[in-house]
Amino acid sequence: MSKDFLADEDPVKLQEFEDRIERGEKIEPVDWMPKLYRKQLIRMIEQHAHSEIIGSLPEGTWITRAPGFKRKLALMAKVQDEVGHAQLLYSAAETLGKSREQMIVDLINGKSKYSNIFNYPAYTWADSCFISWLVDAGAIVNQVANSRGSYGPYCRALERICVEEAFHLKYGHHCVIHMATGTDIQKKMMQEAINRWWKPMLMFFGPPDKISAHTETLMKWKVKMLSNDDTRQQFLGMYVPKIWELDLTIPDEKLRKNDDGKWEYTEPDWEEFKRVINGDGPCNAERLAVRRTAEERGRWVREALNRPKATYVTPLA
Ligand code: COA
């Protein structure tokens, strides 16, 4: 696939570009890059930015219902961070030439993808605890690795995001410990949340490597530093013991660590994954409707700030 896309690139420049990546140098917005690298980065960073924005919705609905003032404060700060992450990521994607307005239009029209996991409902407080701990844990595994990648603006955004995510993780872990060691009702609520979210969580890391469309190209150019399966394995290794430690169970009888250190698990339903990422999950319509409303309600602010004579400046980092 990548060979066809690279056919019209200058072979000398392409070689220099690949040598720089091989040496571990960062590629910056003003540097030469193959069209495919630019296209792949826009796709991935844009999807990531949308995931942060949409990801704030299931947790955001719990701010007013979080148990107690301290939890409300912490959750509100966390949700604000997530929206801030989206801003950093939109800026990083803009350095590659796609405008923020176009990215938002593509999101609300259903053209762009965003993470599968945020298309599931957060019925109870325990669902919000699951997201804060384990979804953020999954995100950290992926993003710590990719922050060592090749594209400067994305790596710098990820470094900052990971610091904040590490705090979310501690907050989420604290919430889950509280539920798991609380009353029988709290423990049951937490267990039911794990049962609901486990399969979407496994899907969160992307399809298995053997059917992943982009992994090979992205790893070659050090945009992705771990494959989907490696990230999933790393997450299982770090968090399954912590879940078991809390006397909670995971709804997969096959789940075990084999002698070779690899985790064995029941594959989630990849057909369901395809449906969800293509717009047909339990909450896709609701999530996009919320974003559309936000866009419409904010239009007067954007129009009031709009100065037609000002020239648009693409951010450099
Ligand atoms: N949710 C939604 N879509 C997903 C997905 C997920 N969890 N995992 C994979 N996909 C999509 C891909 O975007 C791609 O679709 P496209 O070709 O229409 O763009 C398709 O499934 C094939 O997957 P794959 O080839 O494995 O995609 P990838 O190499 O881009 O890897 C990620 C997928 C999520 C691992 C990668 O994009 C990534 O690391 N993104 C940055 C982190 C991020 O977005 N996190 C989200 C939550 S914080």
Boltz pocket constraint, residues with backbone or C-beta under 6 A from the ligand:
constraints:
  - pocket:
      binder: B
      contacts: [[A, 43], [A, 44], [A, 47], [A, 48], [A, 49], [A, 51], [A, 52], [A, 113], [A, 114], [A, 115], [A, 116], [A, 117], [A, 139], [A, 142], [A, 203], [A, 204], [A, 205], [A, 206], [A, 207], [A, 211], [A, 212], [A, 213], [A, 214], [A, 215], [A, 218], [A, 224], [A, 228], [A, 277]]
      max_distance: 6.0
